Amino acid sequence: MTTQELIADQTFAVPARDEALRRAADALAERGIAAHVVDTVADARRLVRELLPRDKEIFTSLSETLRLSGITEDIDTSGEFRSVRTRLAEFDGDVRAQITMGAAPDVVVGSVHAITEDGVLLAASASGSQFASYAAGAERAIWVVGAQKVVPDFETALRRLRTYSLPREQERMAATGWQSFIGKILIIEREVFPDRGTVVLVREPIGF
């Protein structure tokens, strides 16, 4: 089956129940990752603004969750924060320089494609350009995650990446003439540094 023929499994668009969110939040805390459960996307947007420093450089990962929630706009265009992405224009055409700038910001804000109820985070990418900051490069990492991304176990998480997130990304890319694919998968099982990682779990679905 080619990427053009992929059809998203809509069962992965359904938000997890509150008990599952609570299990995931508790498990994340046990793994050294702070977890906040909020009711709405607007609540998540407000919380992220509260969590972000004004005197540190912040990199926004390319994310439909951040775009749709308004968080990308808050960080990159409001002038309130020190946005790394606004500086990337200085290196237009120099992809390697742009990747390097995003690899080790003070703070990275992004999302993931799945969280298991026992607290494992998974993110898929074609290039993996955001993974350096997610895994270790950023001093702090904040991930905003819709409730539909919480799944029972690791096997289901991988299936979600391949049968829902990838087809949805392919739909998004279709208008550009580019095809998406899973080139790399990042698995985050635990944080070694206290207060480095934070997940904002939203009871509403957002992103894919």
Buried (B, 14 or more C-beta within 10 A) or exposed (E): EEBEEBEBBEEBBEBBEEEBBBBBBBBBEEBBBBBBBBEEBEBBBEBBBEBBEEEBBBBBBBBBBBBBBBBBEBBBEEEEBBBBBBEBEEBEEEEEEBBBBBBBBBBBBBBBBBBBBBBBBBBBBBEBBBBBBBBBBBBBBBBBBBBBBBBBEBEBBBBBBBBBBBBBBBBEBEEEEEEBEBEEBBBBEEBEEEEBBBBBBBBBBBBB
